[in-house]
Amino acid sequence: MSSTPALISDELDVLATVWPQPSGEVIELGCGAARMARQMLARWPTLSYLGLEVDERQHALNIAEPAPGMRFALGGAQAIPADGAAFELALMLKSLHHVPLPEMDRALREVARVLKPGAYFYVSEPVYDGALNDIVRLYNDEGTVRAAAQSALQRALVNPEGLWTELAQRHFEMPVQYRDFAQFEQRMMHPTFADHQIDAALRARVAQAYAPHQGPQGAFFTRPMHVRWWQRTHRSLQP
């Protein structure tokens, strides 16, 4: 019988269980607002961090709110603006499935390029399941891209170049709460990096699907997550 995944509110705690001695340079691909990164540097202030983001509006917000040890650059995982073998850790937090499908394999090779031999790669992806997913897929169905992300990871892992060793996998669920539908709409339906083409009829369908989850204290969901923890081998990238 399979066990129920743990409910974890802070993903940094998951990272801490697999990376017991944090140190050095960290790069995050698709950093968004770099929320976890800011917490990470507060917990481990000796780290140095570079966050990459393709969304120009979010990047402008990031550089407007600098923090000690943090720097940001505009760019995607498929063409990382950094030297090779420069980082001890690479992070992709719910971002691999946002890489264009034809570029996913290249993105994972780029991650391998910028990591030092023996360095680590933490990639977490949302699982295509659950009540929240059922609502979101009405206007943003990510089933294809999430499956493609997992396929790209598997191809990278079994590639004869032998660039990666998988050290661990983790499954957990993250609690998600919305005060009301207005907050759900603001946070989930109109991100700065995408236009989901939501008209009045589609908005009404989403609101109807959301309504049964709303209670006096808000709407509560869990988001199932899948983490893969890899180590970069000492093998060289082939041209």
C-alpha positions as CSV (number, residue, x, y, z in Angstrom):
1,M,0.0,0.0,0.0
2,S,1.4,3.4,-1.0
3,S,1.8,6.0,1.7
4,T,0.1,9.4,1.6
5,P,2.6,12.1,0.5
6,A,3.6,14.5,3.3
7,L,2.0,17.9,3.5
8,I,4.8,20.4,3.3
9,S,4.2,24.2,3.4
10,D,7.8,25.3,2.8
11,E,9.7,23.6,0.0
12,L,12.9,24.9,1.3
13,D,12.6,22.2,4.0
14,V,12.6,19.5,1.3
15,L,15.8,21.0,-0.2
16,A,17.4,21.0,3.2
17,T,16.8,17.2,3.6
18,V,18.7,16.4,0.4
19,W,21.4,19.2,0.5
20,P,22.7,18.9,4.0
21,Q,25.8,21.2,3.5
22,P,24.7,24.2,1.4
23,S,27.5,26.2,0.1
24,G,28.8,28.2,-2.9
25,E,27.0,29.5,-6.0
26,V,23.4,28.8,-6.8
27,I,21.5,29.4,-10.1
28,E,17.8,29.2,-10.5
29,L,16.2,28.9,-13.9
30,G,12.8,30.5,-14.2
31,C,13.0,32.2,-10.8
32,G,9.8,34.2,-10.9
33,A,9.7,36.4,-7.9
34,A,12.5,34.3,-6.3
35,R,10.5,33.8,-3.2
36,M,12.1,30.6,-2.1
37,A,15.6,31.9,-3.0
38,R,15.1,34.9,-0.6
39,Q,14.2,32.4,2.1
40,M,17.2,30.2,1.2
41,L,19.7,33.1,1.6
42,A,18.1,34.1,4.8
43,R,18.6,30.6,6.1
44,W,22.1,30.1,4.5
45,P,23.5,33.6,4.1
46,T,26.9,32.4,2.8
47,L,25.3,31.3,-0.5
48,S,25.5,33.4,-3.7
49,Y,22.6,33.4,-6.0
50,L,21.8,34.1,-9.7
51,G,18.2,34.1,-10.7
52,L,17.2,33.9,-14.4
53,E,13.8,34.9,-15.6
54,V,12.3,35.3,-19.1
55,D,9.4,37.5,-18.1
56,E,10.7,41.1,-18.5
57,R,8.1,42.5,-16.1
58,Q,9.0,40.1,-13.4
59,H,12.7,40.7,-14.0
60,A,12.2,44.4,-13.6
61,L,10.5,43.8,-10.2
62,N,13.4,41.5,-9.2
63,I,16.2,43.9,-9.8
64,A,14.2,46.7,-8.1
65,E,14.2,44.7,-4.9
66,P,17.8,43.5,-4.5
67,A,18.9,41.5,-1.5
68,P,22.4,40.7,-0.2
69,G,23.9,37.8,-2.2
70,M,21.3,37.9,-4.9
71,R,21.7,39.0,-8.5
72,F,19.3,38.6,-11.5
73,A,19.6,38.2,-15.2
74,L,17.2,38.1,-18.1
75,G,17.3,34.8,-19.9
76,G,16.0,31.2,-20.3
77,A,17.3,27.8,-19.3
78,Q,17.9,26.9,-22.9
79,A,20.6,29.6,-23.2
80,I,22.1,30.3,-19.8
81,P,24.2,33.5,-19.7
82,A,26.9,32.0,-17.5
83,D,30.3,30.3,-17.7
84,G,30.6,26.5,-17.6
85,A,31.2,24.7,-14.3
86,A,30.3,27.8,-12.3
87,F,27.6,26.6,-9.8
88,E,27.2,24.2,-6.9
89,L,23.5,24.0,-7.3
90,A,20.9,24.5,-10.0
91,L,17.2,25.0,-9.2
92,M,14.1,24.6,-11.4
93,L,11.0,25.2,-9.3
94,K,7.9,24.5,-11.3
95,S,9.6,26.0,-14.3
96,L,10.8,23.2,-16.6
97,H,7.4,22.7,-18.1
98,H,7.4,26.4,-19.1
99,V,10.5,25.8,-21.3
100,P,9.4,25.5,-25.0
101,L,9.0,21.9,-25.8
102,P,11.6,21.8,-28.5
103,E,14.1,23.4,-26.1
104,M,13.7,21.2,-23.0
105,D,16.5,18.8,-23.9
106,R,18.8,21.7,-24.7
107,A,17.9,23.4,-21.4
108,L,18.9,20.3,-19.4
109,R,22.2,20.1,-21.2
110,E,22.7,23.8,-20.4
111,V,22.1,23.0,-16.7
112,A,24.8,20.3,-17.0
113,R,27.1,22.7,-18.6
114,V,27.0,25.4,-15.9
115,L,27.2,23.0,-13.0
116,K,30.6,22.0,-11.5
117,P,31.4,18.2,-11.5
118,G,29.8,16.8,-8.4
119,A,27.3,19.7,-8.1
120,Y,23.6,19.2,-7.6
121,F,20.4,19.8,-9.6
122,Y,17.0,20.2,-7.7
123,V,14.0,20.1,-10.1
124,S,10.4,20.1,-8.8
125,E,7.4,19.9,-11.0
126,P,3.7,20.0,-10.1
127,V,1.9,16.7,-10.7
128,Y,-1.1,16.8,-13.1
129,D,-3.7,15.9,-10.5
130,G,-5.9,17.2,-7.8
131,A,-8.9,19.6,-7.3
132,L,-6.8,22.7,-8.0
133,N,-5.5,21.3,-11.2
134,D,-9.1,20.5,-12.3
135,I,-9.9,24.1,-12.0
136,V,-6.8,25.5,-13.6
137,R,-6.9,23.2,-16.6
138,L,-10.2,24.8,-17.7
139,Y,-8.2,27.8,-18.9
140,N,-4.6,26.5,-18.9
141,D,-4.3,22.8,-19.5
142,E,-0.7,21.9,-18.8
143,G,-1.1,18.1,-19.2
144,T,1.0,18.0,-22.3
145,V,3.9,20.2,-21.1
146,R,4.1,18.6,-17.7
147,A,4.4,15.2,-19.3
148,A,7.0,16.5,-21.7
149,A,9.0,17.9,-18.8
150,Q,9.1,14.4,-17.1
151,S,10.0,12.8,-20.5
152,A,12.9,15.3,-21.0
153,L,14.2,14.5,-17.5
154,Q,14.1,10.8,-18.2
155,R,15.9,11.2,-21.6
156,A,18.6,13.3,-19.9
157,L,19.0,10.7,-17.1
158,V,19.5,7.7,-19.5
159,N,21.5,9.6,-22.2
160,P,24.7,7.6,-23.0
161,E,26.8,10.7,-22.2
162,G,26.2,9.9,-18.5
163,L,25.9,13.5,-17.3
164,W,23.6,12.8,-14.4
165,T,23.1,10.5,-11.4
166,E,19.8,10.5,-9.7
167,L,20.2,10.5,-6.0
168,A,16.6,10.8,-4.8
169,Q,13.0,11.5,-5.6
170,R,10.4,13.1,-3.3
171,H,6.7,13.3,-3.5
172,F,4.8,15.7,-1.3
173,E,1.8,18.1,-1.3
174,M,1.8,21.8,-0.8
175,P,-1.1,23.6,0.8
176,V,-2.6,26.4,-1.2
177,Q,-5.2,28.9,0.1
178,Y,-7.2,31.6,-1.5
179,R,-9.2,34.2,0.4
180,D,-11.9,34.3,-2.3
181,F,-12.3,33.9,-6.0
182,A,-11.1,37.4,-6.6
183,Q,-7.7,36.5,-5.1
184,F,-7.6,33.2,-7.1
185,E,-8.3,35.1,-10.3
186,Q,-5.6,37.7,-9.5
187,R,-2.9,35.1,-8.6
188,M,-3.7,32.3,-11.0
189,M,-5.6,33.5,-14.1
190,H,-3.6,36.6,-15.1
191,P,0.1,36.0,-14.7
192,T,2.5,38.5,-16.2
193,F,4.2,35.9,-18.3
194,A,1.1,34.6,-20.2
195,D,-2.3,35.6,-21.6
196,H,-4.8,32.8,-21.2
197,Q,-7.4,34.5,-23.4
198,I,-10.1,34.4,-20.6
199,D,-13.4,35.8,-21.8
200,A,-16.5,36.4,-19.7
201,A,-17.9,32.9,-20.5
202,L,-14.7,31.1,-19.5
203,R,-14.3,33.2,-16.4
204,A,-17.8,32.1,-15.4
205,R,-17.0,28.4,-15.9
206,V,-13.9,28.8,-13.7
207,A,-15.8,30.6,-11.0
208,Q,-18.4,27.9,-11.0
209,A,-15.8,25.2,-10.6
210,Y,-14.1,27.1,-7.8
211,A,-17.3,27.9,-5.9
212,P,-17.8,24.5,-4.1
213,H,-14.3,24.9,-2.5
214,Q,-15.0,28.3,-1.0
215,G,-15.8,28.3,2.8
216,P,-16.0,31.0,5.5
217,Q,-12.2,31.0,5.8
218,G,-11.4,30.8,2.1
219,A,-10.7,27.9,-0.3
220,F,-8.1,25.3,0.6
221,F,-6.3,23.0,-1.8
222,T,-3.2,20.9,-2.0
223,R,-0.8,20.8,-4.9
224,P,1.0,17.5,-5.5
225,M,4.7,17.9,-6.2
226,H,7.4,15.7,-7.6
227,V,11.1,16.4,-6.8
228,R,14.1,14.9,-8.5
229,W,17.5,15.4,-6.9
230,W,20.4,14.8,-9.3
231,Q,24.2,15.0,-9.2
232,R,26.3,16.2,-12.1
233,T,28.8,13.5,-12.9
234,H,32.5,14.2,-13.9
235,R,31.9,13.3,-17.5
236,S,32.4,16.1,-20.1
237,L,29.7,17.4,-22.4
238,Q,30.1,16.2,-26.0
239,P,30.0,18.8,-28.7
